[in-house]
């Protein structure tokens, strides 16, 4: 099975960002060409945040 370059590997930060001294999480929706379609930053990484991101992405 071939893996596209960069897939299957996590970045050291893993979608986390330190903004004003607080930890935030980055959610991204990408297409088959790895272009970012939507990005969303949350303070929490839980089911509620994931569902909110999916709903926002679905509307666009």
C-alpha distance (Angstrom), angle and dihedral (degrees) to the residues before:
residue distance angle dihedral
X1 . . .
X2 3.80 . .
X3 3.78 120.3 .
X4 3.79 121.1 -153.1
X5 3.81 115.3 -119.7
X6 3.78 111.4 -81.3
X7 3.78 95.6 11.9
X8 3.75 120.1 121.1
X9 3.78 92.5 24.6
X10 3.77 125.5 101.4
X11 3.75 124.0 -139.7
X12 3.80 114.2 -121.1
X13 3.80 90.9 -109.0
X14 3.81 93.1 43.5
X15 3.81 97.5 -151.2
X16 3.78 94.9 -44.4
X17 3.80 125.5 128.2
X18 3.77 133.0 -173.2
X19 3.82 107.1 -137.2
X20 3.81 118.4 178.7
X21 3.79 89.5 -18.9
X22 3.82 93.9 -54.1
X23 3.80 126.6 109.3
X24 3.82 114.5 -116.3
X25 3.80 131.6 177.4
X26 3.79 126.9 -132.2
X27 3.80 119.5 -142.0
X28 3.81 117.8 -167.3
X29 3.79 135.1 -176.0
X30 3.81 113.3 -154.1
X31 3.79 133.0 -175.8
X32 3.80 128.1 -133.3
X33 3.83 90.4 -82.4
X34 3.83 91.5 53.8
X35 3.80 93.1 -110.0
X36 3.80 112.8 149.2
X37 3.81 109.3 -115.6
X38 3.78 98.6 176.4
X39 3.79 135.8 2.6
X40 3.80 127.8 -164.7
X41 3.81 131.4 -179.2
X42 3.82 121.6 -150.7
X43 3.78 136.0 174.9
X44 3.79 92.8 -136.9
X45 3.77 133.9 50.2
X46 3.78 104.1 -149.0
X47 3.80 142.5 111.3
X48 3.80 93.8 -83.2
X49 3.81 92.4 54.5
X50 3.81 91.6 47.2
X51 3.80 93.2 50.5
X52 3.81 91.6 46.9
X53 3.81 89.5 52.7
X54 3.81 92.3 49.0
X55 3.81 92.0 49.4
X56 3.81 92.1 49.8
X57 3.79 91.5 47.4
X58 3.79 92.5 48.4
X59 3.83 91.7 54.3
X60 3.81 92.3 58.5
